Amino acid sequence: MEERFNFNLILNSFLILIPINLFIMAAMTVYRFIFFLFFADFATVSTMKLYILKAFWMGCRFDLSILAYVNAPITLLLLVCFILQSDIFFKSVITFIKYYYSLIFPLIFLLFFIDSGFYIYFKDHYNLMIFGFFEDDTLALLKTMFVDYRFWLAVIVFIFLAYIIIKFVKFTVKTLTYNERIVNTLYWKKSKKFIVMIIIIALNFIAARGSFSMFPLGLFYSQISPDQFINKLCVNPIHPLADTIYLKIKNLNNSIDLKESLKYDDKNILEDLKYLPAYQSAIDLSDIYTKHTKENKHVEKNKPNVILIVMEGFGEVPVLNNNKKFNVLGELKAHFDKDIVFYNFLAAGFITIHAIESITLNIPQRPFVNQITQSQDAYKMFAGSMARPYKNAGYRASALYGGSMTWRDLEGFFKAQGFDDIIGEGNIKAEAKDRHSWGINDDKLFELIRNQLFNDEIQEPKFIFAITTQTHPPYKVSPEYEPLPLETPANIAKMMSIKDLHNENLFKVYQSTNRELAKLISDIKKSTFADNTIIAVTGDHNLRELSNVTPEEYFLRYAVPFYLYIPEKLKESLNSFNNFSVFGSQMDIMPTLYGLSLSSADYVSFGNDLFTTQENIALNVDGLVLKNNIAIKYNFIDGSFVSFIFDNKNKKLTQVSPTQEHQKLVNYYKAVMLLTDETFNNKK
């Protein structure tokens, strides 16, 4: 055995494993090339050929790093074989390699395919939103996936690739025998053998580390060009997935230090917050979030009903492009033209729960944290609960949801926040034709709103918070529905994939739900409630199909309109306000409604009444921040930011060199996020 089991066997085992690893490297590169062809905006990247080559080179480094981690246990086991000189152990290692490679390599590509699906919707690699698959309505998500032909195409390609990999693994394992000899080391000196083993270990370590600099290869190394897509192109999906899992674990342990993550020195937090004019008179930090409405004798005597509707997928891009040939608004346009609409308005994030939590609790969405509805804090009433000021004023508060209230346990969350009536699809009678994968159709939810508002048995003034679900993939529309013209404009088409562009139901559903909303608004305006009911409407987020945006379209990616119908008598309190281009985000909704409907009311909010401030700052969880004509996009990975100026006419951004004003905007963003986090953690 000593003659047979020697250094020659171990070295040749390492060499025999090289071809399959080269094959996996090549397959990863092919995947990256297909990823490039599928997602690249060639009009933008055609002038960045050197950056593209650099992305593929950097991508090879990321891929090699993953392979080095995969092979680390095999390297260790083969070294142990050499030390133990055991034939039985060596055969066990060969068996392990067979099953290990057969499992790990297909798994890697499975994660690649899932990442591609994630990228289609979110234009990003794995991040914390991937856990929404398990925290969301998983069955509905699966149904959505199953009706997409790309899902089945990916399944077929994956099965074929996995088959080839497993065949290659079997061939590789067969050659791991004593008789296979690539290099003859019989006459090598012990010193040379020792050096070779050290080199093998060192190469594995260096490849895994991926860098000779101070820090190992990480996502911050992906910032290789001015183009966001090229930067994402070089990333191996396993790296962001590992970071995401790490962040999720830290979240579960409540060990995320947002101050450390933002790299922010909070000594000047109050001064940084005073960059917003509304906070200029603040004496201490509590003045930032404790607020008070003005005295209003009219609303004291005639408490108005307040209806706030959050429409699924009600992004601003289609609204801004509404015309006779692309009539997505239908009858809703008349209401938009007559009433008040804030268009410089940001959704809190890119998923529904971001909007719900931000609006319900009057806070910005914080990065790197668990959703509140998925934590034990979901069952506590927060000082910033949207219903609290209305309950204190004698209102009856209702939360209506077009989906199941078990989704993210909204029922328990809304109950804790003080709502009297909590009604989901399970409480609403609807036939199969009136349902879709995510709940009931919007017209049925609007019917429920009518019933709640027109219910004479409820003597108290009513606050109704409603969330729709119909404008959600796979987009179900009634066969009897007769749509208005829907010729997709070129500027919208370029934001969409070819598959989404040919989905006829997408804008049909968007249009039909808007028309049903128009009917609801018209019915209220024609009723006896017209003079004493405020109607507010916004979207939870943009349509995800409009995600193929350039940096100049960052605002449009997140923009949602904020519509308000205010009875004439209540408009008198607005005096001569006409700055409807003021910036806002979803944490500003409730302060604005409080200011219109409540007299001398105390409330807690990190947002502001849009009618009482000539300047405001819009921000969201992804680091987009705007004020007047300037904007920044903050990068949480490395703390860098990109500076822009904002064109209010076309709602687009132009990248510029950073100024002092841009830096102040960054400091404000960090300050408000940190203050929100500290207030949340210290004042449940």
C-alpha positions as CSV (number, residue, x, y, z in Angstrom):
1,M,0.0,0.0,0.0
2,E,2.8,2.4,0.8
3,E,4.1,2.0,-2.8
4,R,0.8,2.5,-4.3
5,F,-0.6,5.2,-2.1
6,N,1.9,8.0,-2.6
7,F,2.2,11.7,-3.5
8,N,1.7,10.8,-7.2
9,L,-1.8,9.6,-6.5
10,I,-2.9,12.7,-4.7
11,L,-1.3,15.2,-7.1
12,N,-2.9,13.4,-10.1
13,S,-6.3,13.4,-8.3
14,F,-6.0,17.2,-8.1
15,L,-5.2,17.3,-11.8
16,I,-8.0,15.0,-12.8
17,L,-10.5,17.4,-11.1
18,I,-9.4,20.4,-13.2
19,P,-11.4,19.6,-16.4
20,I,-14.8,19.6,-14.7
21,N,-14.0,22.8,-12.8
22,L,-13.0,24.4,-16.1
23,F,-16.3,23.2,-17.6
24,I,-18.2,24.8,-14.7
25,M,-16.2,28.0,-15.2
26,A,-17.0,28.0,-18.9
27,A,-20.7,27.4,-18.2
28,M,-20.8,30.3,-15.8
29,T,-19.3,32.6,-18.4
30,V,-21.9,31.4,-21.0
31,Y,-24.6,32.2,-18.4
32,R,-23.1,35.7,-17.9
33,F,-23.1,36.2,-21.7
34,I,-26.8,35.1,-22.0
35,F,-27.6,37.4,-19.0
36,F,-25.9,40.2,-20.9
37,L,-27.9,39.6,-24.1
38,F,-31.2,39.3,-22.3
39,F,-30.9,42.3,-19.9
40,A,-28.5,44.8,-21.5
41,D,-29.7,48.1,-22.9
42,F,-27.5,48.1,-26.0
43,A,-28.2,51.7,-26.8
44,T,-26.5,52.6,-23.5
45,V,-23.8,50.0,-23.3
46,S,-22.7,50.1,-26.9
47,T,-20.2,52.9,-26.1
48,M,-18.8,51.0,-23.1
49,K,-17.1,48.0,-24.7
50,L,-14.0,48.2,-22.5
51,Y,-16.2,48.3,-19.4
52,I,-18.1,45.2,-20.7
53,L,-14.8,43.3,-21.2
54,K,-13.7,44.4,-17.7
55,A,-17.1,43.1,-16.4
56,F,-16.5,39.7,-17.9
57,W,-12.9,39.6,-16.5
58,M,-14.1,40.6,-13.1
59,G,-16.9,38.0,-13.5
60,C,-14.3,35.3,-14.0
61,R,-12.7,36.3,-10.7
62,F,-16.1,36.1,-8.9
63,D,-16.8,32.7,-10.5
64,L,-13.3,31.4,-9.6
65,S,-13.9,32.5,-6.0
66,I,-17.1,30.5,-5.8
67,L,-15.3,27.4,-7.3
68,A,-12.5,27.8,-4.8
69,Y,-14.9,27.7,-1.9
70,V,-16.6,24.7,-3.5
71,N,-13.3,22.8,-3.8
72,A,-11.9,23.8,-0.4
73,P,-13.3,20.7,1.4
74,I,-12.1,18.5,-1.4
75,T,-8.6,20.0,-1.1
76,L,-8.7,19.4,2.6
77,L,-9.9,15.8,2.3
78,L,-7.2,14.9,-0.3
79,L,-4.5,16.3,2.0
80,V,-5.9,14.1,4.8
81,C,-5.8,11.1,2.5
82,F,-2.1,11.8,1.9
83,I,-1.4,12.0,5.6
84,L,-3.5,8.9,6.6
85,Q,-2.3,6.8,3.7
86,S,-5.6,4.9,3.9
87,D,-7.1,3.2,0.8
88,I,-10.5,2.9,2.4
89,F,-10.6,6.6,3.3
90,F,-9.5,7.5,-0.2
91,K,-12.3,5.5,-1.7
92,S,-14.7,7.2,0.7
93,V,-13.4,10.6,-0.5
94,I,-14.0,9.6,-4.1
95,T,-17.6,8.6,-3.3
96,F,-18.0,11.9,-1.5
97,I,-16.7,13.8,-4.5
98,K,-19.2,12.1,-6.7
99,Y,-22.2,13.0,-4.7
100,Y,-20.8,16.4,-3.6
101,Y,-20.2,17.6,-7.2
102,S,-23.4,16.1,-8.4
103,L,-25.3,18.1,-5.9
104,I,-23.4,21.4,-5.6
105,F,-22.8,22.2,-9.2
106,P,-26.4,21.8,-10.3
107,L,-27.4,23.7,-7.2
108,I,-25.2,26.6,-8.2
109,F,-26.9,26.9,-11.6
110,L,-30.3,26.5,-10.0
111,L,-29.5,29.6,-7.9
112,F,-28.3,31.3,-11.1
113,F,-31.7,30.6,-12.8
114,I,-33.6,31.8,-9.7
115,D,-31.5,35.0,-9.6
116,S,-32.4,35.6,-13.3
117,G,-36.1,35.4,-12.4
118,F,-35.6,37.8,-9.5
119,Y,-33.7,40.2,-11.8
120,I,-36.5,40.3,-14.3
121,Y,-38.8,41.8,-11.6
122,F,-36.4,43.8,-9.5
123,K,-33.5,44.6,-11.8
124,D,-31.1,43.5,-9.1
125,H,-29.4,40.3,-7.9
126,Y,-30.5,38.6,-4.7
127,N,-31.4,40.9,-1.9
128,L,-33.6,40.8,1.2
129,M,-36.8,40.8,-0.9
130,I,-36.1,37.2,-2.0
131,F,-37.4,36.1,1.4
132,G,-40.7,37.7,0.5
133,F,-41.3,34.4,-1.5
134,F,-41.7,32.6,1.8
135,E,-43.1,35.6,3.8
136,D,-45.6,36.5,1.0
137,D,-48.5,34.5,-0.4
138,T,-46.2,31.7,-1.6
139,L,-49.0,29.8,-3.4
140,A,-50.1,32.8,-5.4
141,L,-46.4,33.5,-6.3
142,L,-46.1,29.9,-7.6
143,K,-49.2,30.2,-9.6
144,T,-47.8,33.4,-11.2
145,M,-44.6,31.6,-12.0
146,F,-46.3,28.6,-13.6
147,V,-48.2,30.7,-16.1
148,D,-45.0,32.3,-17.4
149,Y,-43.5,30.4,-20.3
150,R,-40.0,31.6,-19.3
151,F,-40.3,29.5,-16.1
152,W,-40.8,26.3,-17.9
153,L,-38.1,27.2,-20.5
154,A,-35.7,27.7,-17.6
155,V,-36.7,24.4,-16.0
156,I,-36.0,22.5,-19.2
157,V,-32.6,24.2,-19.7
158,F,-31.7,23.6,-16.1
159,I,-32.6,19.9,-16.3
160,F,-30.5,19.5,-19.4
161,L,-27.5,21.3,-17.9
162,A,-27.8,19.3,-14.7
163,Y,-27.8,16.1,-16.7
164,I,-24.6,17.0,-18.5
165,I,-22.9,18.0,-15.2
166,I,-23.8,14.7,-13.5
167,K,-22.5,12.8,-16.5
168,F,-19.3,14.7,-16.4
169,V,-19.0,14.1,-12.7
170,K,-19.4,10.3,-13.2
171,F,-16.7,10.4,-15.9
172,T,-14.4,12.4,-13.6
173,V,-14.8,10.0,-10.7
174,K,-14.0,7.0,-12.9
175,T,-10.6,8.4,-13.6
176,L,-9.8,8.9,-10.0
177,T,-8.1,5.5,-9.7
178,Y,-4.6,4.4,-8.9
179,N,-3.7,3.6,-12.5
180,E,-4.5,7.1,-13.9
181,R,-1.3,9.1,-14.1
182,I,-0.9,12.5,-15.7
183,V,2.3,13.5,-13.9
184,N,4.9,11.1,-12.6
185,T,6.3,12.3,-9.3
186,L,8.1,9.0,-8.4
187,Y,11.6,10.6,-8.4
188,W,10.6,14.0,-7.0
189,K,12.4,15.1,-3.8
190,K,10.4,15.5,-0.6
191,S,11.1,19.2,-0.6
192,K,9.6,19.6,-4.1
193,K,6.5,17.6,-3.1
194,F,6.1,19.8,0.0
195,I,6.4,23.0,-2.1
196,V,3.8,21.7,-4.6
197,M,1.3,20.9,-1.7
198,I,1.8,24.4,-0.3
199,I,1.2,25.9,-3.7
200,I,-2.1,23.9,-4.1
201,I,-3.3,25.1,-0.7
202,A,-2.2,28.7,-1.5
203,L,-3.9,28.7,-4.9
204,N,-7.1,27.5,-3.4
205,F,-6.9,30.2,-0.7
206,I,-6.0,33.0,-3.2
207,A,-8.8,32.0,-5.6
208,A,-11.3,32.0,-2.8
209,R,-10.1,35.3,-1.5
210,G,-10.2,36.7,-5.0
211,S,-7.9,39.6,-4.3
212,F,-4.4,40.5,-3.1
213,S,-5.6,43.8,-1.6
214,M,-6.6,44.4,2.0
215,F,-10.1,43.0,1.6
216,P,-11.3,39.8,0.0
217,L,-13.4,39.9,-3.2
218,G,-16.8,41.3,-2.4
219,L,-19.7,43.2,-4.0
220,F,-18.0,46.5,-3.5
221,Y,-15.4,45.4,-6.1
222,S,-18.3,45.3,-8.7
223,Q,-18.3,49.1,-9.0
224,I,-16.2,49.0,-12.2
225,S,-18.1,51.4,-14.5
226,P,-20.5,54.4,-14.5
227,D,-23.2,52.0,-15.7
228,Q,-25.3,50.1,-13.1
229,F,-26.1,47.2,-15.3
230,I,-22.4,46.6,-16.2
231,N,-21.6,46.6,-12.5
232,K,-24.2,44.0,-11.9
233,L,-23.1,41.9,-14.9
234,C,-19.8,41.0,-13.3
235,V,-21.3,39.7,-10.1
236,N,-21.7,36.0,-9.5
237,P,-25.2,35.6,-7.9
238,I,-23.9,33.5,-5.1
239,H,-22.1,36.5,-3.6
240,P,-25.2,38.7,-3.1
241,L,-27.1,35.6,-2.0
242,A,-24.5,35.0,0.7
243,D,-24.6,38.6,1.8
244,T,-28.4,38.5,1.8
245,I,-28.5,35.4,4.0
246,Y,-25.9,37.0,6.3
247,L,-28.1,40.2,6.6
248,K,-31.2,38.1,7.2
249,I,-29.5,36.2,10.1
250,K,-28.3,39.4,11.6
251,N,-31.8,40.8,11.3
252,L,-33.2,37.8,13.0
253,N,-30.8,38.4,15.9
254,N,-31.6,42.1,15.9
255,S,-27.9,42.7,15.5
256,I,-28.0,45.1,12.5
257,D,-26.2,48.3,13.4
258,L,-27.7,50.8,11.0
259,K,-25.4,53.5,12.2
260,E,-22.4,51.3,11.4
261,S,-23.9,50.2,8.0
262,L,-24.5,53.8,7.0
263,K,-21.1,54.8,8.3
264,Y,-22.7,57.9,9.9
265,D,-21.4,60.0,12.7
266,D,-24.6,61.1,14.5
267,K,-23.0,63.9,16.5
268,N,-24.6,66.4,14.1
269,I,-27.8,64.5,13.5
270,L,-30.1,67.5,14.4
271,E,-28.1,69.9,12.3
272,D,-28.3,67.5,9.3
273,L,-32.0,67.2,9.7
274,K,-32.4,70.9,9.7
275,Y,-31.5,70.9,6.1
276,L,-35.3,70.5,5.6
277,P,-36.8,73.9,6.2
278,A,-39.7,72.4,8.2
279,Y,-37.2,71.4,10.9
280,Q,-35.3,74.7,11.2
281,S,-37.0,75.5,14.5
282,A,-36.4,72.1,16.0
283,I,-34.8,72.3,19.5
284,D,-34.3,68.6,20.0
285,L,-34.8,65.4,18.1
286,S,-38.3,64.8,19.4
287,D,-39.4,67.9,17.5
288,I,-38.7,66.0,14.3
289,Y,-41.4,63.4,14.7
290,T,-43.9,64.8,17.2
291,K,-46.3,67.1,15.4
292,H,-49.6,68.9,15.8
293,T,-52.3,70.0,13.4
294,K,-53.7,73.5,13.3
295,E,-57.0,74.4,15.0
296,N,-59.8,74.1,12.5
297,K,-63.3,75.0,13.8
298,H,-65.0,73.6,10.7
299,V,-63.7,70.1,11.0
300,E,-64.3,70.2,14.8
301,K,-68.0,70.6,14.0
302,N,-68.1,68.6,10.8
303,K,-65.6,65.8,11.1
304,P,-65.0,64.6,7.5
305,N,-64.8,61.0,6.4
306,V,-61.4,60.0,5.1
307,I,-60.8,57.3,2.6
308,L,-57.2,56.3,1.6
309,I,-56.9,53.8,-1.2
310,V,-53.5,52.2,-2.0
311,M,-53.8,50.7,-5.6
312,E,-51.7,47.7,-6.5
313,G,-49.1,48.6,-9.2
314,F,-50.4,52.1,-9.6
315,G,-47.1,53.4,-11.0
316,E,-46.8,56.9,-12.3
317,V,-45.3,56.2,-15.7
318,P,-48.5,55.1,-17.4
319,V,-50.4,58.1,-15.9
320,L,-47.9,60.6,-17.2
321,N,-48.1,59.0,-20.7
322,N,-51.9,58.8,-20.7
323,N,-53.4,59.9,-24.1
324,K,-56.2,59.0,-26.5
325,K,-54.2,56.1,-28.0
326,F,-52.9,54.9,-24.6
327,N,-55.9,55.6,-22.4
328,V,-54.9,53.9,-19.1
329,L,-56.9,56.4,-17.0
330,G,-60.2,56.3,-18.7
331,E,-62.8,58.2,-16.7
332,L,-60.3,58.7,-13.9
333,K,-58.6,61.4,-16.0
334,A,-61.5,63.8,-15.4
335,H,-60.9,63.5,-11.6
336,F,-57.2,63.9,-12.0
337,D,-57.7,67.0,-14.0
338,K,-60.1,68.6,-11.6
339,D,-58.7,67.6,-8.3
340,I,-55.2,67.7,-6.7
341,V,-52.4,65.3,-7.8
342,F,-48.9,65.3,-6.5
343,Y,-46.6,63.8,-9.2
344,N,-43.2,64.3,-7.5
345,F,-44.0,61.4,-5.2
346,L,-42.1,58.3,-4.3
347,A,-43.2,54.9,-3.1
348,A,-41.4,53.7,0.0
349,G,-39.9,50.8,-1.9
350,F,-40.6,48.3,-4.5
351,I,-42.9,45.8,-2.7
352,T,-46.4,46.2,-1.3
353,I,-45.4,45.7,2.4
354,H,-43.0,48.6,2.1
355,A,-45.9,50.9,1.3
356,I,-48.2,49.5,3.9
357,E,-45.8,49.8,6.7
358,S,-44.5,53.2,5.7
359,I,-48.1,54.6,5.4
360,T,-49.5,52.8,8.4
361,L,-46.7,53.8,10.8
362,N,-45.7,57.1,9.4
363,I,-42.1,56.1,9.0
364,P,-39.6,55.7,6.1
365,Q,-38.6,52.2,5.2
366,R,-35.2,51.4,6.8
367,P,-32.6,49.4,4.9
368,F,-31.4,46.1,6.2
369,V,-34.3,45.4,8.6
370,N,-37.0,42.8,8.9
371,Q,-40.5,43.8,7.9
372,I,-42.3,44.8,11.0
373,T,-45.3,42.7,10.1
374,Q,-43.0,39.6,10.2
375,S,-41.7,40.4,13.7
376,Q,-43.0,40.3,17.3
377,D,-43.3,44.1,17.1
378,A,-46.3,43.6,14.7
379,Y,-48.6,43.1,17.7
380,K,-47.8,46.4,19.4
381,M,-49.5,49.7,18.8
382,F,-47.0,52.2,17.6
383,A,-47.1,55.8,18.5
384,G,-47.1,56.6,14.8
385,S,-50.1,54.3,14.0
386,M,-52.1,55.9,11.2
387,A,-55.4,55.1,13.0
388,R,-54.4,56.5,16.4
389,P,-55.2,60.2,15.8
390,Y,-58.5,59.3,14.2
391,K,-59.4,57.0,17.1
392,N,-58.6,59.8,19.5
393,A,-60.9,62.1,17.5
394,G,-63.8,59.7,17.7
395,Y,-63.6,58.1,14.3
396,R,-64.4,54.5,13.4
397,A,-61.3,53.0,11.6
398,S,-61.6,50.3,9.0
399,A,-58.8,48.4,7.2
400,L,-59.9,46.7,4.0
401,Y,-57.7,44.4,1.9
402,G,-58.5,42.8,-1.4
403,G,-56.4,39.8,-0.5
404,S,-56.2,37.5,2.5
405,M,-55.6,39.2,5.8
406,T,-53.4,36.3,6.7
407,W,-50.8,37.6,4.2
408,R,-47.9,38.7,6.4
409,D,-50.5,38.5,9.3
410,L,-52.0,41.9,8.3
411,E,-55.0,41.1,10.5
412,G,-52.9,41.0,13.7
413,F,-50.9,44.0,12.6
414,F,-54.0,46.2,11.8
415,K,-55.7,45.0,15.0
416,A,-52.7,46.1,17.1
417,Q,-52.7,49.5,15.3
418,G,-56.2,50.2,16.6
419,F,-58.5,49.5,13.6
420,D,-62.1,48.6,14.5
421,D,-63.0,46.7,11.3
422,I,-60.5,44.5,9.6
423,I,-61.9,42.9,6.4
424,G,-60.1,40.8,3.9
425,E,-61.2,38.7,0.9
426,G,-62.2,35.9,3.2
427,N,-64.9,38.1,4.6
428,I,-66.2,39.2,1.2
429,K,-68.7,37.2,-0.9
430,A,-67.4,37.0,-4.4
431,E,-67.9,34.5,-7.2
432,A,-65.0,32.8,-9.0
433,K,-65.2,35.3,-11.9
434,D,-64.7,38.1,-9.4
435,R,-61.5,36.6,-8.1
436,H,-57.9,36.4,-9.2
437,S,-54.7,34.7,-7.9
438,W,-54.2,37.3,-5.2
439,G,-57.7,38.0,-4.0
440,I,-60.9,39.7,-5.2
441,N,-61.2,42.0,-8.1
442,D,-60.9,45.7,-7.3
443,D,-64.6,46.5,-8.2
444,K,-65.6,44.2,-5.4
445,L,-63.3,46.0,-2.9
446,F,-64.7,49.4,-4.1
447,E,-68.2,48.0,-3.5
448,L,-67.2,47.3,0.1
449,I,-65.8,50.8,0.5
450,R,-69.2,52.2,-0.7
451,N,-71.0,50.0,1.8
452,Q,-68.7,51.1,4.6
453,L,-69.1,54.8,3.8
454,F,-72.8,54.8,3.1
455,N,-73.6,52.7,6.2
456,D,-76.0,54.8,8.2
457,E,-75.8,52.5,11.2
458,I,-72.3,53.8,11.8
459,Q,-72.7,57.2,13.6
460,E,-69.1,58.0,13.9
461,P,-67.0,59.7,11.2
462,K,-65.2,57.1,9.2
463,F,-61.6,56.5,8.4
464,I,-61.2,53.8,5.7
465,F,-57.8,52.4,4.6
466,A,-58.1,50.1,1.6
467,I,-55.5,48.2,-0.3
468,T,-56.3,46.6,-3.7
469,T,-54.7,43.6,-5.3
470,Q,-55.9,43.1,-8.9
471,T,-53.1,44.8,-10.8
472,H,-50.7,42.0,-10.1
473,P,-49.3,39.2,-12.3
474,P,-50.7,37.1,-13.9
475,Y,-53.2,39.9,-14.6
476,K,-56.7,38.6,-14.9
477,V,-59.3,40.6,-16.7
478,S,-62.9,39.8,-17.5
479,P,-63.4,38.4,-21.0
480,E,-66.4,40.8,-21.2
481,Y,-64.3,43.8,-20.5
482,E,-64.1,46.2,-23.5
483,P,-60.9,48.2,-23.2
484,L,-60.2,51.7,-24.4
485,P,-57.3,52.1,-26.9
486,L,-54.0,50.9,-25.5
487,E,-51.1,51.4,-27.9
488,T,-48.0,51.3,-25.7
489,P,-45.8,54.4,-26.2
490,A,-42.2,53.8,-27.3
491,N,-40.7,55.2,-24.1
492,I,-42.7,52.7,-22.0
493,A,-42.0,49.8,-24.4
494,K,-38.3,50.2,-23.9
495,M,-38.8,49.8,-20.1
496,M,-40.3,46.4,-20.7
497,S,-39.1,42.9,-21.7
498,I,-40.4,41.5,-25.0
499,K,-42.6,39.0,-23.1
500,D,-44.1,41.7,-20.9
501,L,-44.7,43.9,-23.9
502,H,-46.8,41.3,-25.5
503,N,-48.9,40.7,-22.4
504,E,-52.1,42.2,-23.5
505,N,-53.7,41.9,-20.1
506,L,-51.2,44.0,-18.3
507,F,-52.5,47.5,-19.3
508,K,-56.0,46.2,-19.7
509,V,-56.1,45.4,-15.9
510,Y,-54.3,48.7,-15.1
511,Q,-56.9,50.5,-17.2
512,S,-60.0,48.6,-15.9
513,T,-59.1,49.1,-12.2
514,N,-58.6,52.8,-12.8
515,R,-62.0,53.0,-14.4
516,E,-63.6,51.2,-11.5
517,L,-61.8,53.6,-9.2
518,A,-63.3,56.5,-11.2
519,K,-66.8,55.0,-10.7
520,L,-66.2,54.9,-6.9
521,I,-65.0,58.6,-6.8
522,S,-67.9,59.7,-9.0
523,D,-70.4,57.8,-6.8
524,I,-69.1,59.6,-3.7
525,K,-69.0,63.0,-5.4
526,K,-72.7,62.5,-6.5
527,S,-73.7,61.4,-3.0
528,T,-74.7,63.3,0.2
529,F,-71.1,62.5,1.4
530,A,-69.5,64.6,-1.3
531,D,-69.2,67.7,0.9
532,N,-67.7,65.9,3.8
533,T,-65.5,63.1,2.5
534,I,-61.8,63.3,1.6
535,I,-60.5,60.7,-0.9
536,A,-56.8,60.0,-1.2
537,V,-55.3,57.5,-3.7
538,T,-51.8,56.4,-4.3
539,G,-49.9,53.3,-5.6
540,D,-48.1,50.7,-3.5
541,H,-45.3,50.7,-6.1
542,N,-44.6,51.0,-9.8
543,L,-45.5,48.3,-12.2
544,R,-42.6,45.8,-12.0
545,E,-42.7,45.3,-15.7
546,L,-41.5,48.9,-16.1
547,S,-38.1,48.1,-14.5
548,N,-35.7,48.3,-17.4
549,V,-34.7,51.9,-16.6
550,T,-31.5,53.9,-17.1
551,P,-30.0,56.0,-14.2
552,E,-31.8,59.1,-15.6
553,E,-35.1,57.2,-15.0
554,Y,-34.5,56.3,-11.4
555,F,-37.3,58.5,-10.2
556,L,-39.8,57.0,-12.7
557,R,-38.9,53.6,-11.4
558,Y,-40.3,54.4,-8.0
559,A,-42.8,57.2,-8.7
560,V,-46.5,56.8,-7.8
561,P,-49.1,59.6,-8.0
562,F,-50.8,60.9,-4.9
563,Y,-54.3,62.0,-5.7
564,L,-56.6,64.0,-3.4
565,Y,-60.3,64.9,-3.6
566,I,-61.0,67.6,-1.1
567,P,-64.5,69.1,-0.6
568,E,-64.6,72.8,-1.4
569,K,-65.3,73.8,2.3
570,L,-62.2,72.0,3.4
571,K,-60.0,73.6,0.7
572,E,-60.4,76.9,2.5
573,S,-57.9,75.8,5.1
574,L,-55.3,75.5,2.3
575,N,-55.3,79.2,1.8
576,S,-53.4,80.0,-1.4
577,F,-51.3,76.8,-1.5
578,N,-50.4,76.0,-5.1
579,N,-47.0,74.2,-4.9
580,F,-48.2,70.8,-6.2
581,S,-44.7,70.1,-7.5
582,V,-43.4,69.7,-3.9
583,F,-41.7,66.4,-3.3
584,G,-43.2,63.7,-1.1
585,S,-43.1,60.1,-0.2
586,Q,-45.5,57.7,1.4
587,M,-44.7,58.7,5.0
588,D,-46.1,62.1,4.1
589,I,-49.6,60.8,3.2
590,M,-51.1,60.6,6.7
591,P,-49.7,64.0,8.0
592,T,-51.3,65.6,4.9
593,L,-54.6,63.9,5.7
594,Y,-54.4,64.8,9.4
595,G,-53.9,68.4,8.4
596,L,-57.0,68.4,6.3
597,S,-59.3,66.5,8.6
598,L,-58.2,66.9,12.3
599,S,-58.2,70.0,14.4
600,S,-55.5,70.5,17.1
601,A,-54.5,66.9,16.9
602,D,-51.2,65.5,18.2
603,Y,-49.5,62.7,16.1
604,V,-46.1,61.1,15.6
605,S,-44.7,61.0,12.1
606,F,-41.4,61.3,10.2
607,G,-43.4,62.6,7.3
608,N,-44.8,66.1,6.7
609,D,-48.0,67.8,5.7
610,L,-47.5,68.6,2.1
611,F,-49.8,71.6,2.3
612,T,-47.8,73.3,5.0
613,T,-44.3,73.0,3.5
614,Q,-43.0,74.7,0.4
615,E,-40.0,72.4,0.4
616,N,-40.0,68.7,1.3
617,I,-37.6,65.8,0.7
618,A,-38.8,62.5,-1.0
619,L,-36.9,59.4,-0.2
620,N,-37.2,55.6,-0.2
621,V,-35.5,52.4,1.1
622,D,-33.3,52.0,-2.0
623,G,-31.4,55.3,-1.4
624,L,-33.2,57.6,-3.8
625,V,-33.6,61.1,-2.3
626,L,-34.9,64.3,-4.0
627,K,-35.4,67.9,-3.0
628,N,-36.2,70.7,-5.4
629,N,-34.0,70.2,-8.4
630,I,-31.3,67.9,-6.9
631,A,-31.2,64.2,-6.2
632,I,-28.9,61.5,-5.0
633,K,-28.8,57.7,-5.3
634,Y,-27.1,56.3,-2.2
635,N,-25.2,53.0,-2.5
636,F,-25.5,50.9,0.7
637,I,-22.8,48.5,-0.3
638,D,-19.9,50.9,-0.2
639,G,-21.4,54.2,1.1
640,S,-20.9,56.0,-2.3
641,F,-23.6,58.1,-4.0
642,V,-24.4,59.4,-7.4
643,S,-25.5,63.0,-7.8
644,F,-28.2,64.3,-10.1
645,I,-30.2,67.3,-11.1
646,F,-34.0,66.7,-11.5
647,D,-36.0,68.0,-14.5
648,N,-39.5,68.6,-13.2
649,K,-41.0,68.6,-16.7
650,N,-39.9,65.2,-17.9
651,K,-39.3,63.7,-14.4
652,K,-35.8,62.6,-15.4
653,L,-32.4,62.9,-13.8
654,T,-29.1,64.1,-15.2
655,Q,-25.9,62.9,-13.5
656,V,-23.6,65.7,-12.3
657,S,-20.6,66.2,-10.2
658,P,-21.5,66.3,-6.5
659,T,-22.0,69.6,-4.8
660,Q,-22.3,70.7,-1.2
661,E,-26.1,70.5,-1.6
662,H,-25.9,66.9,-2.7
663,Q,-23.7,66.0,0.3
664,K,-26.3,67.7,2.6
665,L,-29.0,65.6,1.0
666,V,-26.9,62.4,1.8
667,N,-26.4,63.5,5.4
668,Y,-30.1,64.2,5.8
669,Y,-31.0,60.8,4.4
670,K,-28.6,59.0,6.8
671,A,-29.8,61.2,9.7
672,V,-33.5,60.5,9.2
673,M,-32.9,56.7,8.7
674,L,-30.8,56.5,11.8
675,L,-33.3,58.6,13.9
676,T,-36.1,56.4,12.7
677,D,-34.2,53.3,13.7
678,E,-33.2,54.6,17.1
679,T,-36.7,55.8,17.8
680,F,-38.2,52.6,16.7
681,N,-35.9,50.5,18.8
682,N,-36.0,52.6,21.9
683,K,-39.7,53.7,21.9
684,K,-41.8,50.7,21.0
